[in-house]
């Protein structure tokens, strides 16, 4: 079974940056399309970004376009989400997903 582990979250000031990582254990990620989702308190989980198996195709939610970049390093079995120009409304728990498998999430808090 595919197990995913997110990391890289934390507290950052508005305008700051974070890089989230989604790593897999046991199985290789390069078989999978990988998606990042987020869930803010009191809100439904929403899609943020996704990347094709070879990394050649990416998609972003309108709310993060131009600020977030998703990429993958299949040699390291990891998918990254580079988040720049962070806003308070980006505060959420961020999850990665592959073929219906979820990680435990990593908290991102944007606050001054």
Residue pairs with C-beta under 8 A, 6 or more apart in sequence:
1 26
1 27
1 101
2 24
2 26
2 27
2 32
2 98
2 99
2 101
3 24
3 25
3 26
3 101
3 103
4 22
4 23
4 24
4 96
4 97
4 98
4 101
4 102
4 103
5 22
5 23
5 24
5 25
5 103
5 104
6 20
6 21
6 22
6 94
6 95
6 96
6 103
6 104
6 105
6 106
7 20
7 21
7 23
7 106
8 18
8 19
8 20
8 21
8 106
9 18
9 20
9 93
9 94
9 106
9 107
9 108
9 109
10 18
10 107
10 108
10 109
11 109
11 110
11 111
12 18
12 86
12 108
12 109
12 110
13 110
13 111
13 112
14 86
14 87
14 88
14 110
14 111
14 112
15 85
15 86
16 86
16 110
17 82
17 83
17 84
17 85
17 86
18 83
18 86
18 108
19 80
19 81
19 82
19 83
20 36
20 80
20 81
20 83
20 94
20 96
20 106
20 108
21 78
21 79
21 80
22 29
22 34
22 36
22 78
22 79
22 80
22 81
22 96
22 103
23 76
23 77
23 78
24 77
24 78
24 98
28 74
28 77
29 72
29 74
29 77
29 78
29 79
29 98
30 53
30 54
30 72
30 74
30 77
31 53
32 53
32 98
32 99
33 50
33 51
33 52
33 53
33 98
33 99
34 50
34 51
34 70
34 72
34 79
34 96
34 97
34 98
35 47
35 48
35 49
35 50
35 51
35 96
35 97
35 98
36 47
36 48
36 49
36 50
36 70
36 79
36 81
36 94
36 95
36 96
36 97
37 45
37 46
37 47
37 48
37 94
37 95
37 96
37 97
38 45
38 46
38 48
38 90
38 92
38 93
38 94
38 95
38 108
39 45
39 46
39 92
39 93
39 95
39 105
40 89
40 91
40 92
40 93
43 92
45 95
46 61
47 61
48 60
48 61
48 64
48 68
48 81
48 94
49 58
49 59
49 60
49 61
49 64
49 68
49 70
49 81
50 58
50 59
50 70
51 57
51 58
51 59
51 70
51 71
51 72
51 79
52 58
55 71
55 72
55 74
58 69
58 70
58 71
60 68
60 70
63 89
64 83
64 90
67 83
67 84
67 85
67 86
68 81
68 82
68 83
68 84
69 81
69 82
69 84
70 79
70 80
70 81
70 82
71 79
71 80
71 82
72 78
72 79
72 80
73 79
73 80
79 96
81 94
83 90
83 108
86 108
86 110
87 110
88 110
88 111
89 110
90 108
90 110
91 108
91 109
91 110
91 111
92 107
92 108
93 105
93 106
93 107
93 108
94 105
94 106
94 107
94 108
95 102
95 103
95 104
95 105
96 102
96 103
97 103
